[in-house]
Amino acid sequence: MRCKFIVFVTLLLAVSISTSVDAQLQNLDERRVLIVYTNQDDIAMANVQMIQATMSGLFEQVDSVHVDRLEKVHLDEANIVVAYAKTDGEISSRAIDLLSNYSKELLGIGEFAKVLPQFDEWEFIGDISVRYIDNQPLKYDIVVNHIQIDGKTEVLLEGMQYEKSFPLIMKNERISYINFTDFFVEERYIFSYYLYDLFQIEKPESHLAYIRLEDISPVTDPELLQQAGDYLLNRGIPVYLAVIPVYVDNETGKTTMLSDIPELQAVLDDLVERGAYIIANGYTHTGEGFEFWDFVLNQPITTMNPQDKPTSLKKMNQFSSEDAYAKYLEPYQAIETQYINEKLTASIHSLVELGYSPIAFKVPRYTMSENGYHIVSNYFSSVFGQLQLSDTDWGAMNSPLFMSRPTRLNGMVLYPETVGFVDPSESDPIAVIEEKIAKVVKVPGSMLGGLYHPYLGIDYLKEMVALFDAVPNLKWLDVKDTDLVVKTNKVSVTVENGEVMTHSSLSYKDDLRVMAKERPLEIVLWLIVLLTTIFVSIFILNIFLLRIRYRKRLFEERS
């Protein structure tokens, strides 16, 4: 399964990540989508990111633009316009005029529709909350517009407050409307499902699925990992191993590298030889796991050394303009860029040196800024997991239900995590997974992405797999059927024609650099040992030479 070529083929290093993944998203709708948005606060922008990420799983090109930057050329190139406004806000007459003349497919979301003449036949009465959708109770109320629609409009979905119904999703020929503005919890399932009906897209009959074995580091129990890997492989289920090559004990500061644990290496060797895939899960595993995010200050990384005191970043509302704020962030983003570059390079190189070729990336704890994602895209063509949707709050995290290419990932393909993990703290962990699967499979073409921690043993894993297997028309994701690229300046990993191929020009000097960075004390100790050995050797040699001279002198005197 793994074919390693240590050949200097510069062509491989020149492979473009942005073009190598084109074959992964097949049969997407060719219509161009433009999202025009008004509000720019964190919550609104996170929703714009979710709308874009979701629609990019169905359409080839999904762009977004703030309403103040909207130009006629944007509308001329778009086949579908999504007009999103989370709250009421002033919209320029110029923008309204531009959108008023738009005659192709228009989807209004939230407050934007109130100012567009395409929706003049409707009466927006006020806000109302709904507690049921399709007779199913919601975990929380959704605030929507109370709208009186005309007789020509078809209501695709209704919400209820007590005994009264209110339209939530409506369509009238080329004009449609979604009557909610958040897309994080229940609404993301609704939005994903009705996109097919709103834009006449053929509904797929099958679902792709994967289960990722998570947090594999030098402290992972080799026996439990072997059991989990064996169970999946013996059932013909592709195995994805999220591997972290270095573990740092927070209390003692002791660093343990994967190369220090031959028993774990033997298990990984066995699983990879039998077809398991390696996913780079960062470089250094600690108790918190936030390798690429300052979780204490809830902001991007601002220091090269985690032990150094970070700078608390100012907020955008403290600056007179976006340009001034961007200028302020530049030096900190330069630090973050260097930090992430070094971590990603070390992660890829250390795995390849051990004989493991990573085929994708999983962000530790899914926490990373947009700048961070752009850096990652220079190394990886694909990412597994969830998506952080904000640069100011790591809690703004979610994932679309489709395999997609979100704008935030700068061209990378996202294999979304949609059903979560088995959480032993739950009273019935498997029931939680079952509920999530039931929601995901209602959406045509959705991906069932989950993870499992091997330390739990295989009993829960068996139950989790049984739930997946019970889904009709489920197909297990196998990346041998896709084009993937992972690259640094010295390593290139590609998946071509079912084979994982690796080109490497790493040398012993690279090993020494990694050792010096991760274990400086050990390097110092080895230098002391080396110097001591040299001096002892010189001393012994000197004694030996003196003895030879002494014996020679005695021989000459006797003669």
C-alpha positions in Angstrom: 0.0 0.0 0.0 2.9 2.3 0.8 5.6 2.8 -1.8 8.5 5.0 -0.9 10.7 6.5 -3.5 13.9 8.2 -2.2 14.5 9.8 -5.6 15.2 13.4 -6.3 12.3 14.2 -8.5 11.8 17.9 -8.4 8.6 17.7 -10.4 6.9 16.1 -7.4 7.8 19.0 -5.1 6.3 21.4 -7.7 2.9 19.7 -7.5 0.3 22.4 -6.8 -2.0 21.6 -3.8 -4.8 23.8 -5.2 -5.0 21.7 -8.4 -4.3 18.3 -7.0 -7.6 18.0 -5.2 -9.9 19.0 -8.1 -10.9 15.4 -8.6 -12.1 15.0 -5.0 -15.4 17.0 -5.3 -17.2 15.5 -8.3 -20.5 16.3 -9.8 -20.9 19.7 -8.2 -23.5 22.1 -9.6 -21.8 24.5 -12.1 -23.9 27.5 -11.2 -21.9 30.3 -9.5 -23.1 31.4 -6.0 -22.5 34.8 -4.5 -23.3 35.5 -0.8 -23.9 39.2 -0.1 -23.9 40.0 3.6 -24.4 43.0 5.8 -23.4 42.5 9.4 -19.7 42.0 10.2 -19.8 41.1 13.9 -18.3 37.7 15.0 -21.6 35.8 15.1 -22.8 37.1 11.8 -19.5 36.3 10.1 -19.4 32.8 11.5 -22.8 32.3 10.0 -21.6 33.6 6.6 -18.7 31.1 6.9 -21.1 28.2 7.6 -23.4 29.2 4.7 -20.4 29.3 2.3 -18.9 26.1 3.6 -22.2 24.2 3.3 -23.0 25.5 -0.2 -19.5 24.7 -1.4 -20.3 21.1 -0.9 -23.0 21.4 -3.6 -21.7 24.1 -5.9 -18.4 24.5 -7.7 -17.9 28.1 -6.8 -19.3 30.0 -3.8 -18.0 33.5 -3.2 -19.0 36.1 -0.7 -18.8 39.9 -0.6 -19.9 42.6 1.9 -22.8 44.7 0.7 -20.7 47.9 0.7 -18.2 46.3 -1.7 -20.9 44.9 -4.0 -20.4 45.8 -7.7 -22.4 45.1 -10.8 -19.8 42.7 -12.1 -20.3 40.5 -9.1 -24.0 40.1 -10.0 -23.3 39.6 -13.7 -21.1 36.7 -12.9 -23.4 35.0 -10.4 -26.2 32.6 -11.2 -27.5 32.5 -7.6 -27.3 35.3 -5.1 -27.8 34.7 -1.3 -28.7 38.0 0.5 -27.9 37.5 4.2 -28.6 40.0 7.0 -28.7 38.7 10.6 -30.1 41.9 12.0 -31.6 45.1 10.7 -29.0 47.5 9.4 -28.5 50.4 7.0 -28.0 49.2 3.4 -27.0 51.7 0.9 -29.4 52.7 -1.9 -26.7 51.8 -4.4 -26.6 48.2 -3.2 -30.4 48.0 -3.1 -30.6 49.3 -6.7 -28.0 46.7 -7.8 -29.8 43.8 -6.2 -33.2 45.1 -7.3 -32.2 44.6 -10.9 -31.0 41.1 -10.3 -33.2 38.7 -12.3 -31.7 35.3 -11.7 -32.2 33.1 -8.6 -32.3 35.0 -5.3 -32.3 33.5 -1.8 -33.0 36.0 1.0 -32.0 35.1 4.5 -33.1 37.1 7.6 -33.6 40.9 7.4 -32.2 41.6 3.9 -35.5 40.6 2.2 -37.3 43.5 3.9 -35.6 46.1 1.6 -35.6 44.2 -1.7 -38.4 44.8 -4.1 -38.5 41.1 -5.1 -40.2 40.5 -1.7 -42.6 43.5 -1.8 -45.7 41.2 -2.1 -44.9 39.9 1.4 -45.8 41.6 4.7 -43.2 41.5 7.5 -45.2 41.8 10.6 -42.7 41.3 13.4 -40.6 38.8 15.3 -42.1 35.5 16.6 -40.5 32.4 18.2 -41.2 28.8 17.1 -40.8 25.7 19.2 -41.6 23.0 16.7 -40.5 22.2 13.2 -42.2 19.4 11.3 -43.9 18.6 14.6 -40.5 17.9 16.2 -39.7 19.9 19.4 -36.6 22.0 19.3 -34.0 22.2 22.0 -34.4 25.9 22.0 -36.8 28.5 20.5 -35.9 30.0 17.1 -36.8 33.6 16.6 -38.1 34.2 13.1 -40.0 36.9 11.1 -43.8 36.7 11.2 -44.5 37.0 7.4 -47.7 37.2 5.5 -46.9 35.7 2.1 -48.8 36.0 -1.2 -50.8 33.1 -2.7 -48.2 32.3 -5.3 -45.5 31.4 -2.8 -44.9 27.7 -1.9 -44.1 27.0 1.7 -41.6 24.2 2.0 -41.2 24.2 5.7 -43.3 25.5 8.7 -42.5 26.2 12.3 -45.1 26.2 15.1 -45.7 28.2 18.2 -48.4 26.4 20.1 -51.1 25.7 17.5 -50.2 28.4 15.0 -47.9 27.8 12.0 -45.4 30.2 10.5 -43.6 29.8 7.2 -39.8 29.1 7.6 -38.7 28.2 4.1 -40.6 29.6 1.0 -40.1 29.6 -2.7 -41.8 31.5 -5.5 -40.2 30.6 -8.8 -36.7 32.2 -8.8 -37.2 33.9 -5.4 -36.9 32.0 -2.2 -36.5 32.8 1.5 -35.1 31.3 4.7 -36.7 32.6 7.9 -33.8 32.1 10.3 -30.3 33.5 10.5 -28.2 31.0 12.5 -26.7 27.8 11.1 -25.0 26.1 13.9 -27.3 23.6 15.6 -30.7 22.4 14.3 -30.7 25.0 11.5 -27.6 23.6 9.7 -29.5 20.3 9.1 -32.6 22.1 7.8 -30.5 24.4 5.6 -28.5 21.6 4.1 -31.6 19.5 3.4 -33.6 22.2 1.7 -30.8 23.4 -0.5 -31.7 20.6 -2.9 -35.3 21.7 -3.2 -34.6 25.4 -3.3 -32.2 25.1 -6.3 -33.5 21.9 -8.0 -30.4 19.8 -7.3 -30.6 16.0 -7.7 -30.4 14.3 -4.3 -27.7 11.6 -3.9 -28.7 8.3 -2.5 -25.5 7.4 -0.6 -23.4 8.7 2.3 -19.7 8.6 2.7 -18.4 7.7 6.2 -15.2 7.5 8.2 -14.1 6.8 11.7 -10.8 8.3 12.8 -8.7 6.8 15.6 -7.8 9.9 17.6 -5.0 11.3 19.7 -2.3 8.7 18.9 0.8 9.9 20.7 3.8 8.5 22.5 1.6 7.8 25.6 -1.0 5.8 23.6 -1.4 2.2 24.8 0.0 0.1 21.9 -2.2 -2.9 22.8 -5.5 -0.9 22.7 -4.5 0.8 19.5 -3.8 -2.6 17.9 -7.2 -3.9 19.0 -9.0 -0.9 17.5 -7.1 -1.0 14.3 -7.5 -4.7 13.9 -11.2 -4.5 14.4 -11.7 -2.0 11.7 -9.3 -3.5 9.2 -10.7 -7.0 9.7 -14.1 -5.6 8.7 -12.7 -3.9 5.6 -13.1 -0.4 7.1 -10.4 2.0 6.1 -8.4 3.2 9.1 -7.3 6.8 9.7 -4.8 7.3 12.4 -4.4 10.9 13.8 -0.8 10.8 15.0 1.1 13.3 17.2 4.8 12.5 17.2 5.8 14.3 20.4 4.3 14.3 23.9 5.2 16.9 26.6 4.2 16.2 30.2 2.8 19.5 31.5 3.8 18.8 35.1 7.4 17.6 34.6 8.1 19.1 31.2 9.5 15.7 30.1 9.5 15.2 26.3 8.7 11.8 24.9 9.0 11.2 21.2 7.4 8.5 19.1 10.8 7.1 18.3 11.3 6.4 22.0 8.4 3.9 22.0 9.3 0.9 19.8 6.2 -1.1 20.9 3.9 1.7 19.6 6.0 2.0 16.5 5.6 -1.7 15.9 1.8 -1.4 16.0 1.8 1.6 13.7 4.1 -0.2 11.3 1.7 -3.2 11.3 -1.5 -1.1 10.7 0.1 1.1 8.0 1.5 -2.0 6.2 -2.1 -3.4 6.2 -3.5 -0.2 4.7 -4.1 2.3 7.5 -3.6 6.0 6.6 -1.7 8.5 8.8 -3.2 11.9 9.5 -0.8 14.5 10.9 -2.4 15.8 14.1 0.0 18.5 14.9 3.5 18.1 16.3 3.4 18.4 20.1 0.7 16.8 22.3 0.1 18.3 25.8 -2.7 18.0 28.3 -4.6 21.0 26.9 -4.1 20.1 23.2 -4.4 23.7 22.0 -1.2 23.6 19.9 -2.2 26.4 17.5 -4.4 28.6 19.6 -3.9 30.5 22.9 -6.8 29.1 24.8 -6.1 31.2 28.0 -6.4 34.5 26.2 -8.7 33.0 23.5 -6.7 34.4 20.6 -4.2 33.3 18.0 -0.6 32.5 19.0 1.6 35.5 19.7 4.9 33.9 20.9 7.3 31.4 19.4 7.8 29.8 22.8 4.7 28.7 24.8 6.6 29.5 28.0 6.9 33.2 27.0 4.3 35.6 28.2 1.8 36.2 25.3 0.5 39.6 24.2 -3.2 40.2 24.8 -4.4 41.3 21.4 -6.7 44.3 21.0 -10.1 44.1 19.4 -11.2 45.5 16.1 -13.6 47.9 17.7 -10.6 49.7 19.3 -9.5 50.9 15.9 -10.8 53.5 13.5 -10.8 51.2 10.5 -10.3 47.6 9.3 -7.0 48.7 7.6 -5.7 50.1 10.9 -6.6 46.9 12.7 -5.0 44.8 10.0 -1.8 46.9 10.3 -1.7 46.4 14.0 -2.0 42.6 13.6 0.8 42.2 11.0 3.7 41.7 13.5 1.7 39.2 15.5 0.6 37.3 12.4 4.2 37.1 11.3 5.0 35.4 14.6 2.0 33.0 14.2 3.1 32.3 10.7 6.7 31.3 11.7 5.4 29.3 14.6 3.0 27.3 12.5 5.5 26.8 9.7 8.0 25.3 12.1 5.4 23.0 13.8 4.0 21.7 10.5 7.4 21.1 9.0 8.5 19.3 12.1 5.3 17.2 12.2 5.6 16.0 8.6 9.3 15.4 8.7 9.3 13.5 12.0 6.5 11.2 10.7 8.2 10.6 7.3 11.5 9.8 9.0 9.7 7.1 11.0 8.3 5.7 7.8 4.8 7.1 8.2 3.5 9.2 5.3 0.8 11.7 6.3 -2.0 12.1 3.7 -3.9 14.9 5.4 -4.0 17.2 8.5 -6.2 17.4 11.5 -6.0 20.6 13.5 -5.4 19.9 17.2 -8.7 20.7 19.1 -9.9 22.2 15.7 -8.6 25.6 16.9 -6.8 27.9 14.4 -7.1 31.4 13.0 -7.8 32.0 9.3 -4.2 33.0 8.8 -3.3 29.6 10.3 -5.5 27.8 7.8 -3.9 29.7 5.0 -0.4 28.5 6.2 -1.7 24.9 6.5 -2.9 25.1 2.9 0.8 25.5 1.8 1.5 22.0 3.2 -1.8 20.0 2.9 -4.5 19.6 0.4 -7.0 18.2 2.8 -8.2 18.6 6.4 -10.2 16.3 8.7 -12.5 17.5 11.5 -14.3 20.7 12.4 -13.8 24.3 11.3 -13.1 27.2 13.6 -15.3 30.0 12.3 -13.9 33.0 14.2 -10.5 34.6 14.9 -11.6 35.9 18.2 -13.4 32.9 19.8 -12.4 29.3 19.5 -15.8 28.3 20.7 -17.3 29.4 17.4 -16.7 26.0 15.8 -18.7 23.8 13.5 -18.6 21.8 10.3 -20.8 21.5 7.2 -22.5 18.2 6.6 -20.9 17.8 3.2 -17.4 17.3 2.1 -16.6 20.8 0.9 -14.0 23.4 0.1 -14.7 26.3 2.6 -13.2 29.7 1.7 -11.6 29.9 5.1 -9.5 26.8 4.3 -7.9 28.5 1.2 -8.6 25.7 -1.2 -8.2 22.7 1.1 -10.9 20.1 1.1 -12.7 19.5 4.4 -13.7 16.0 5.4 -16.2 17.1 8.1 -16.6 15.6 11.5 -20.4 15.4 11.8 -21.3 12.8 14.4 -18.6 13.5 17.0 -17.0 11.0 19.3 -17.9 8.4 22.0 -17.9 10.4 25.2 -17.8 8.1 28.3 -19.0 10.9 30.5 -22.4 10.7 28.9 -24.9 8.4 30.6 -25.5 6.6 27.3 -22.6 7.5 24.9 -23.8 5.3 22.1 -27.3 6.8 22.2 -25.8 10.2 21.7 -23.9 9.0 18.6 -27.1 7.3 17.3 -29.1 10.6 17.7 -26.4 12.5 15.7 -26.3 9.9 13.0 -30.1 10.0 12.6 -29.9 13.8 12.0 -27.1 13.6 9.6 -28.5 10.8 7.4 -31.7 12.8 6.8 -29.6 15.1 4.6 -28.9 13.6 1.2 -25.3 13.2 0.3 -24.1 14.1 3.8 -20.9 12.7 5.2 -20.9 10.7 8.5 -17.5 11.6 10.0 -16.7 10.5 13.5 -13.7 9.8 15.7 -12.8 7.2 18.4 -10.3 7.2 21.2 -8.5 3.8 21.3 -8.1 4.0 25.1 -11.8 3.2 25.5 -11.2 -0.4 24.3 -13.2 -1.9 21.4 -16.6 -2.5 23.0 -17.9 1.0 22.3 -16.2 0.9 18.9 -18.1 -2.2 17.9 -21.4 -0.5 18.8 -20.4 2.7 16.9 -19.5 0.7 13.8 -22.8 -1.2 14.0 -24.7 2.2 13.9 -22.7 3.2 10.8 -23.3 -0.1 9.1 -27.1 0.2 9.7 -27.2 3.3 7.5 -28.6 2.5 4.0 -26.3 3.1 1.1 -23.3 3.9 3.3 -19.9 3.8 1.7 -16.7 3.9 3.7 -14.3 6.7 2.7 -11.1 5.4 1.2 -8.7 8.1 0.1 -7.0 5.8 -2.4 -9.7 6.9 -4.8 -8.8 10.6 -4.4 -5.8 12.8 -5.2 -4.1 14.1 -2.0 -0.9 16.1 -1.6 1.3 16.8 1.5 4.5 18.7 0.9 7.3 20.6 2.5 10.5 21.9 0.9 12.1 18.4 1.5 9.1 16.0 1.5 6.3 15.3 -0.9 3.5 12.7 -0.2 0.9 12.0 -2.9 -1.9 9.5 -3.2 -1.9 8.3 -6.8 -3.7 5.3 -8.3 -4.3 3.8 -4.9 -0.7 4.1 -3.7 0.8 6.4 -1.1 4.1 7.6 -2.6 6.7 9.6 -0.7 9.7 11.6 -1.9 12.1 12.7 0.7 15.5 14.5 0.7 15.8 14.6 4.6 19.2 14.0 6.0 20.8 13.4 9.4 21.2 17.1 9.8 17.5 17.5 9.9 17.3 14.9 12.6 19.8 16.9 14.7 17.9 20.1 14.2 14.7 18.5 15.5 16.6 16.9 18.4 18.2 20.2 19.3 14.9 22.0 19.3 12.8 19.4 21.2 15.5 18.1 23.6 18.2 20.8 24.1 19.2 19.3 27.5 19.6 15.9 26.0 21.8 17.4 23.3 23.9 19.2 25.9 24.2 15.9 27.9 25.3 14.0 24.8 27.9 16.8 24.0 29.2 16.5 27.5 29.4 12.7 27.1 31.1 13.2 23.7 33.6 15.7 25.1 34.3 13.5 28.1 34.8 10.5 25.9 37.2 12.5 23.7 39.2 13.7 26.7 39.3 10.3 28.3 40.4 8.8 25.0 43.1 11.4 24.7 44.2 10.7 28.3 44.3 6.9 27.6 46.1 7.4 24.4 48.6 9.7 26.1 49.2 7.1 28.8 49.7 4.5 26.2 52.2 6.6 24.3 54.1 7.4 27.5 54.3 3.7 28.3 55.7 3.0 24.8 58.3 5.7 25.2 59.2 4.4 28.7 59.6 0.9 27.5 61.7 2.1 24.5 63.9 4.1 26.9 64.4 1.0 29.1 65.3 -1.1 26.1 67.8 1.5 25.0 69.4 1.7 28.4 69.8 -2.1 28.7 71.3 -2.2 25.3 
